[in-house]
Amino acid sequence: MALNGKSEIVGRVIDVNTGELITGANVVILSSRFGSASDIDGAYKISALSSGEYDIKVTYIGYEPSIASHIELEKNCRIMLDFKLAPRAVLGGCPIITAPKKN
């Protein structure tokens, strides 16, 4: 449990289709300097938070971003919040390869 009047948000980041845990996803509290990355077990923890309302965004390459809005955090509180991300195609431009003409 969080101490000294501070609170925390913990949870996991999961692939919505396969149920696999996602390692290295970015979990950030919007409009703040707080954030975390999911570990090898897909788990994250953001600690030392004051009470208030937060919007949390999770991103990972190859997945649609997910946002949880209006998360109300009270003093000395621990909220469990899992995110399920849906895969999406990563689109890139066509590479252009050039080389000088050989005489």
C-alpha positions, 0 to 999 in steps of 0.5 A: 500500500502507498504511504505518506498520503501518496497513491499509486496506479498499477496494472498490466498491459495485455494483447486483446487478441492473444492475451499475451503480456506486452513488455515495454509498453509506455504508460503515461499520465497525460499532462504530467511528468509521471509514467512507467514502462511495462516489465517482462510480465507486462506489469507497470506501476506509477507511484508517488501520486497525489489525489486527483483525477488522471488520464492515462495513455498506453502506447506500444509500436504495432498497437492502437493507443489506449486511454483511460480517462477521468481516473479518480485517485484518493489519498493513500489509494492503490488502483489496479488498471489493466490495459488491453491493446489491439494490434494495428498495422504499422505503415511505412513509405516505400524505400527509395534506393539510389546509386551513382551510375557506374561507367 
